[in-house]
Amino acid sequence: MSNARFTAEQLRELTQFKVEVHDPRYVVEPLVSGGEFLYDPQVLWDWKEGCAWSGPEGSILISEIGGQPQVETDWSMGHGGLYRLHADNTWETIVAPGVGRQAGVFRPMIAPADWGDFANNILFGSQIVPHRRGAVMDHMIYSLAPGESIPYPFALVPRSGKEQISGAFVPGVFGRKGTPEEGLFLIFSMHNSTIYAVRPDATVTPWLVMDGEGGNPGPLMPYRMFYADPAIVGEENMLVLEGKWSTNFGGEQTHEFRTKHYRIADGTIHSEVIESLTGGAVLRAPKGFGPLAGEAFRPEYAGFMSSVHWAEGDCTESLPYTTSIIRRDADGTEHVFASNIQAGQNLIGFAGDRMIVTNMGHSYSSGNFKHPDGTVFAIRYVG
């Protein structure tokens, strides 16, 4: 990594806002640019208004992997926090950066109301050791109860598979009722290619090892786990893993990261690619999103991901403007809803009449970029 220090103005220049929306009934609003306070923001992908963490109407939670209370990086302290973005674009701090000495808040998810003593808690992944060094060490699950502001260590993710270390751990799904994984919180490690089963009593055990060793499937590096949209795959509750076959977290460092999608069933991962899911996971817009409510949306990365296999040392360049947001209508036809979005890792969520889009930019932990280049914008229905 370059040790160059960036001013706020330079970070704004690196993250210039160029988004175009291709529907005149919607407008785009920049909310946070580079040089402000966000490093690696991630909007809660599975956010549902009316959940235990719902606040005022139109608000949504956004987590943060990087960032500390002070400007200078302190390698002995934690990093990352949790915020609420309100409908009037004010920000409320839920978990202050590094307050629980957690080292990153990775893809938090809200536990179901029937998940034992931890019902309605937010569970998230975190490094035990800060920054790049901790990305390839064992990871921890943290828990945050409604109304609390300091996360609690829930469970250590055990070692597994050929690579052993449970590094680069990411939450996946809570098992749906009536499925074989009902009652389980499925998480995975990109480092050791293992899916784990987490239970409300804080036990964590390997559930599916995909390292290609000893008869195991793979090697397959997981990136995301989700239940596929039934309108796209033709059945309910299909559990899908997005990942990259014949690779692992220690593979060649490259900006190119084209994933494929595989079905998890019968206790294994099936190597046949699910062609109907070429575009990945989608979210259905809620009724507040105007005439496009009920339609499916997803980011289209065009193969560029800065958060995976990121090559260090080239962080002085702006990331390319290659991401789009794709809309799938009721007939299954796809349309470009928004374009000219800066690449990195873009996630979408819905709150009220808005789609909220976050971008991590250059990665804080895996890319070792210690500057606030995270951005957020909204696309709002205006009629």
HUJO-V844820 format. One record per backbone hydrogen bond with DSSP energy under -1.0 kcal/mol. CO is the residue of the C=O (numbers start at 1). NH is the residue of the N-H. E is the energy in kcal/mol with one decimal. If there is no record, write none. Layout:
CO,NH,E + CO,NH,E
This chain:
7,11,-2.2 + 8,12,-2.2 + 9,13,-2.0 + 10,14,-2.1 + 11,15,-1.0 + 13,16,-1.0 + 20,339,-2.6 + 23,26,-2.1 + 25,382,-2.9 + 25,383,-1.3 + 27,380,-2.9 + 29,378,-2.6 + 32,376,-2.0 + 33,36,-1.1 + 38,374,-2.2 + 40,65,-1.3 + 42,63,-2.6 + 44,47,-1.4 + 48,51,-1.6 + 51,54,-2.0 + 56,59,-1.8 + 60,85,-3.0 + 61,44,-2.0 + 62,83,-2.7 + 63,42,-2.2 + 67,80,-2.4 + 74,77,-1.9 + 79,104,-3.4 + 80,98,-2.7 + 81,64,-2.2 + 82,94,-2.5 + 82,95,-2.2 + 83,62,-2.7 + 84,92,-2.6 + 85,60,-1.8 + 86,89,-2.1 + 90,86,-2.8 + 92,84,-2.9 + 95,82,-2.1 + 96,99,-2.1 + 98,101,-1.8 + 102,79,-2.0 + 103,127,-1.7 + 106,125,-1.7 + 109,123,-2.9 + 112,115,-1.5 + 114,116,-1.1 + 115,118,-1.3 + 116,119,-1.6 + 118,121,-2.0 + 121,111,-3.1 + 122,144,-2.2 + 123,109,-2.5 + 124,142,-2.7 + 125,106,-2.7 + 126,140,-3.0 + 127,103,-1.4 + 130,134,-1.1 + 134,137,-1.5 + 139,157,-2.2 + 140,126,-1.7 + 141,154,-2.9 + 141,155,-1.6 + 142,124,-1.9 + 143,152,-3.5 + 144,122,-2.9 + 145,148,-2.4 + 152,143,-3.0 + 155,141,-3.2 + 160,164,-1.2 + 163,165,-2.8 + 164,160,-1.8 + 167,191,-1.8 + 168,190,-2.4 + 170,188,-2.3 + 173,186,-2.9 + 176,179,-1.7 + 179,182,-1.9 + 181,184,-2.1 + 184,175,-3.3 + 185,198,-2.1 + 186,172,-1.8 + 186,173,-1.3 + 187,196,-2.9 + 188,170,-3.0 + 193,210,-3.2 + 194,189,-2.4 + 195,207,-3.5 + 195,208,-2.1 + 196,187,-1.9 + 197,205,-2.0 + 198,185,-2.5 + 199,202,-2.2 + 203,199,-2.1 + 205,197,-2.9 + 208,195,-3.1 + 210,220,-2.1 + 213,216,-2.3 + 217,212,-2.1 + 219,246,-3.2 + 221,244,-2.1 + 224,242,-3.7 + 226,240,-2.9 + 229,232,-1.6 + 229,233,-2.0 + 230,234,-2.1 + 238,228,-2.5 + 239,264,-2.6 + 240,226,-2.2 + 241,262,-2.4 + 242,223,-3.2 + 242,224,-1.8 + 243,260,-2.7 + 244,221,-2.3 + 248,251,-2.0 + 255,305,-1.8 + 260,243,-2.5 + 261,274,-2.6 + 262,241,-2.9 + 263,270,-2.8 + 265,268,-1.5 + 268,265,-2.0 + 273,275,-1.2 + 274,277,-1.7 + 275,278,-1.3 + 277,280,-1.7 + 283,297,-2.6 + 285,294,-2.8 + 286,289,-1.9 + 290,293,-2.0 + 292,295,-1.9 + 295,285,-2.5 + 296,328,-3.0 + 297,283,-2.5 + 298,326,-3.0 + 300,324,-2.0 + 301,304,-1.7 + 303,257,-3.2 + 309,254,-1.3 + 314,317,-1.1 + 320,322,-1.2 + 320,343,-3.4 + 323,341,-2.1 + 324,300,-3.3 + 325,337,-2.6 + 325,338,-1.5 + 326,298,-1.7 + 327,335,-2.9 + 328,296,-1.7 + 329,332,-2.0 + 333,329,-2.6 + 335,327,-3.2 + 337,22,-2.9 + 338,325,-2.7 + 339,20,-2.3 + 341,323,-2.2 + 344,306,-1.5 + 345,360,-1.3 + 347,358,-2.3 + 349,356,-3.3 + 351,354,-1.7 + 353,381,-2.3 + 354,351,-2.4 + 355,379,-2.4 + 356,349,-1.7 + 357,377,-2.3 + 358,347,-1.9 + 359,375,-2.0 + 363,369,-2.2 + 371,373,-1.8 + 372,35,-3.4 + 375,359,-2.3 + 376,31,-2.5 + 376,32,-2.3 + 377,357,-3.1 + 378,29,-3.3 + 379,355,-2.5 + 380,27,-2.4
